[in-house]
Amino acid sequence: MQEQLHTLITLQELDNTINSSLRERKVLSEERAGLATEQERVKALVDELQKQIDSLEEQRAELSNALTRESANILRAENRLPEIKTQKEYVAVLKEIDTAKRITKEKQDQVKAKDEAIAALAEDKTEKDEAFAALSAKVAQRNAEIAAQLDSFDQEMAEKNEHRTKLLKKLPAAVRKRYQMLLDRRAGLAVVAARDGACLGCNMQLPPQLFNSLFLLQAIESCPHCNRLIYVNQDN
């Protein structure tokens, strides 16, 4: 019975370290996911800026084409002036030229506005590109560190699970089943010490006779309150 109890205590300590390792592994995995999310966020900003720049450049190209057409209209109209015979037609052509020049001025102002907007977005994108490059380098380095840590965790976990399997095989089937059931139902804590007459799993006082019997090591006892397997350190 003493050997079974010692095995249970050792098994619980091992499960505690396994659970702790799993929590650390989860933290690392969440950190890696967070880094990827941040990298995607910054990349999305860069892509959106490029999308806006492309749209503005497309609009600017359309304005430039319109300017070219208006310039051609002005040139054709001005070339017609010497050939005009009537005052009425002359005035009409001058009006056509004035309209074309007004439109040209408006298009030129719009092109200038597009150029300024494109320049501002390009400057912003350059900053975001630099930020993304720095972040990507940082993420790559940290991911390499995390990968190494996870590999180490997995190797240690395989060794611990192998040791755990050996410990479980030392226990009778009924005790093994009971331990696993308590482990599942009691948040990973199936075996706990008792001290000063109380169960350290639920902090409830034990019946004095039960607490005293723990020193005899004649049976594997349970806490009547939380049902965890209990023991006392003999130096108590």
C-alpha positions in Angstrom: 0.0 0.0 0.0 2.9 2.3 0.8 4.3 1.7 -2.6 1.0 2.4 -4.3 0.7 5.7 -2.4 4.2 6.7 -3.3 3.5 5.9 -7.0 0.3 8.0 -6.8 2.2 10.9 -5.3 4.9 10.6 -7.9 2.3 10.4 -10.6 0.5 13.5 -9.4 3.8 15.4 -9.2 4.6 14.3 -12.8 1.1 15.3 -14.0 1.6 18.7 -12.3 4.8 19.3 -14.3 3.1 18.0 -17.5 0.2 20.4 -17.0 2.6 23.3 -16.3 4.5 22.5 -19.5 1.2 22.4 -21.4 0.3 25.8 -20.1 3.7 27.2 -21.1 3.3 25.6 -24.5 -0.1 27.2 -24.9 1.4 30.6 -24.0 4.1 30.2 -26.6 1.6 29.0 -29.2 -0.7 32.0 -28.5 2.3 34.3 -28.7 3.2 32.9 -32.1 -0.4 33.4 -33.2 -0.4 36.9 -31.9 2.8 37.7 -33.8 1.2 36.4 -37.0 -1.9 38.4 -36.4 0.1 41.6 -35.9 2.2 40.9 -39.0 -1.0 40.4 -41.0 -2.5 43.6 -39.6 0.5 45.7 -40.7 0.6 43.9 -44.1 -3.0 44.8 -44.6 -2.2 48.5 -43.9 0.6 48.4 -46.5 -1.7 46.6 -49.0 -4.5 49.1 -48.4 -2.1 52.1 -49.0 -0.9 50.5 -52.2 -4.5 50.0 -53.3 -5.2 53.7 -52.7 -2.1 54.7 -54.6 -3.0 52.5 -57.5 -6.5 54.0 -57.6 -5.2 57.5 -57.5 -2.6 56.8 -60.2 -5.4 55.4 -62.4 -7.5 58.5 -61.9 -4.4 60.7 -62.6 -3.8 58.8 -65.9 -7.4 59.4 -66.9 -7.0 63.1 -66.1 -3.7 63.2 -68.1 -5.5 61.7 -71.1 -8.3 64.3 -70.8 -5.6 67.0 -70.7 -4.1 65.7 -73.8 -7.4 65.7 -75.6 -8.2 69.3 -74.4 -4.8 70.5 -75.6 -5.4 69.0 -79.0 -8.8 70.7 -79.1 -7.3 74.1 -78.3 -4.6 73.6 -80.9 -7.1 72.7 -83.6 -9.3 75.6 -82.7 -6.5 78.1 -82.7 -5.3 76.8 -86.1 -8.8 77.4 -87.5 -8.8 81.1 -86.5 -6.9 82.5 -89.5 -9.3 80.7 -91.9 -12.5 82.0 -90.3 -14.5 84.4 -92.6 -17.3 85.6 -90.3 -17.4 87.4 -87.0 -20.0 85.1 -85.6 -17.9 82.0 -86.3 -14.8 83.7 -85.0 -16.5 84.5 -81.7 -17.8 80.9 -81.5 -14.3 79.5 -81.9 -12.9 81.9 -79.3 -15.5 80.7 -76.9 -14.6 77.1 -77.7 -11.0 77.9 -77.0 -11.8 79.6 -73.7 -14.0 76.7 -72.6 -11.2 74.2 -73.5 -8.6 76.3 -71.5 -10.9 76.5 -68.5 -11.4 72.7 -68.6 -7.6 72.3 -69.0 -7.0 74.5 -65.9 -9.5 72.4 -63.9 -7.8 69.2 -65.0 -4.4 70.5 -64.2 -5.5 71.4 -60.7 -7.0 68.0 -60.3 -3.8 66.4 -61.5 -1.8 68.5 -59.0 -4.2 67.4 -56.2 -3.8 63.7 -57.2 0.0 64.1 -57.3 0.0 65.6 -53.8 -2.3 62.8 -52.5 -0.1 60.1 -54.2 3.0 61.6 -52.6 1.5 61.7 -49.2 0.3 58.1 -49.5 3.7 57.0 -50.9 5.5 58.6 -47.9 3.1 56.8 -45.5 3.5 53.6 -47.3 7.3 53.9 -47.1 7.1 54.2 -43.4 4.7 51.2 -43.2 7.0 49.2 -45.5 9.9 49.9 -43.1 7.7 49.0 -40.1 6.6 45.8 -41.8 10.1 44.8 -42.7 11.3 45.4 -39.1 8.3 43.5 -37.7 8.9 40.6 -40.1 12.5 40.3 -39.0 11.4 40.4 -35.4 8.7 37.8 -36.0 11.0 35.5 -37.9 13.6 35.6 -35.1 11.0 35.1 -32.3 9.3 32.3 -34.3 12.6 30.5 -34.6 13.1 30.8 -30.8 9.5 29.6 -30.2 9.9 26.7 -32.5 13.1 25.6 -30.7 11.3 25.9 -27.3 8.3 24.0 -28.7 10.5 21.2 -30.0 12.2 21.0 -26.6 8.8 20.9 -24.9 7.6 18.1 -27.2 10.7 16.1 -26.5 10.3 16.5 -22.8 6.6 15.8 -23.0 7.3 12.5 -24.8 9.7 11.5 -22.1 7.3 12.5 -19.3 4.4 10.7 -21.0 6.5 7.6 -21.3 7.4 7.8 -17.6 3.7 8.4 -16.8 2.7 5.3 -18.6 5.2 3.3 -16.6 3.9 4.7 -13.3 0.3 4.0 -14.3 1.2 0.4 -15.0 2.4 0.0 -11.4 -1.1 0.7 -10.1 -4.0 -1.7 -9.9 -6.6 -1.1 -12.6 -9.2 0.1 -10.1 -6.8 2.6 -8.5 -5.6 3.8 -11.9 -9.2 4.4 -13.1 -10.0 6.2 -9.9 -7.0 8.4 -10.2 -7.8 9.3 -13.8 -11.4 10.1 -12.9 -10.4 12.4 -10.1 -7.8 14.0 -12.4 -10.5 14.8 -14.9 -13.1 16.0 -12.4 -10.8 18.0 -10.1 -8.9 20.2 -12.5 -5.9 18.0 -12.7 -5.4 17.5 -9.0 -6.3 14.0 -7.8 -3.8 13.4 -5.0 -3.2 16.0 -2.3 -1.5 16.2 1.1 -3.3 16.7 4.4 -1.8 19.0 7.0 -2.9 20.1 10.4 -6.0 18.0 10.1 -7.2 19.5 6.8 -7.2 18.5 3.2 -5.1 20.8 1.2 -7.2 20.2 -1.9 -10.4 21.7 -0.6 -9.1 23.2 2.7 -11.8 21.4 4.6 -11.1 19.8 8.0 -10.9 16.0 8.0 -12.4 13.8 10.7 -9.7 13.3 13.3 -9.8 9.5 13.1 -9.3 9.7 9.3 -6.4 12.1 9.6 -4.7 10.0 12.2 -5.2 6.8 10.0 -3.2 8.5 7.2 0.0 8.0 9.2 -0.5 4.2 9.3 -0.3 3.8 5.5 -2.7 0.9 5.6 -5.1 2.1 2.9 -5.4 4.8 0.2 -7.9 7.2 1.8 -10.1 9.9 0.3 -11.2 13.3 1.5 -14.9 13.0 2.4 -15.5 16.5 1.0 -13.7 16.6 -2.4 -13.0 12.9 -2.8 -9.4 13.5 -3.7 -6.9 10.9 -2.6 -5.1 12.2 0.5 -1.8 11.5 2.3 0.4 13.0 4.9 4.1 13.6 4.8 5.6 11.4 7.5 7.7 14.2 8.9 4.4 15.9 9.9 
